[in-house]
Structure formats: C-alpha cells, structure tokens
Amino acid sequence: MITKRITQVFLGLMGLAFCKVGVEALASPQAVLANVGITLDNVSALSSMRAVYGGMHLVFGVFCLWGSLKIFRHLFCLLLYTLPDL
C-alpha cells in the first residue's frame, strides 16, 4: 500500500513539473531556453522549441498526472473532455 502511495506522489510531482515546463515553453520558449544559455534567433527555432519543449512536455505531464490520479480517473476524463469547450 505504501509503495502505491509513493508511486502516486512521484507521478504527481513529475506530472506537475512536466506541465510547468510545457506551459512555460508554449508561452515563451525563449525565456525557458535562456536558462540554459540557448538563444532562438528565428521563427523556425521558436516553433520547433514550442513543439518539443512545450507540446511534448505538456503531454508527458498530462499522462503522469493521469497515472497518479488513478482513483479519480473518471473525473480527470471529464475535465479533459470539457477543456476544448472553454
């Protein structure tokens, strides 16, 4: 029972971290990559980094949260279905 709870907490923390990076990279990829010393100097680089760091990390985070919220999975499904309507 304790290992299940540890797994849920770990997945939840990883999900939040991935979602944070994903949302920040979608909003401002230059700000995220400036932390590691990378400059994006053209539109192609910006859109590529939005896709890689934004979209991919956001999806990883959603799936980690999905796994950690196994008990509340039906509520999480309803939330995902209603997001496009917002």
Sequence and secondary structure as in RCSB ss.txt:
>XXXX:A:sequence
MITKRITQVFLGLMGLAFCKVGVEALASPQAVLANVGITLDNVSALSSMRAVYGGMHLVFGVFCLWGSLKIFRHL
FCLLLYTLPDL
>XXXX:A:secstr
 HHHHHHHHHHHHHHHHHHHHHHHHHH HHHHHHTTT    SHHHHHHHIIIIIIIHHHHHHHHHHHHTSTTHHH
HHHHHHHGGG 
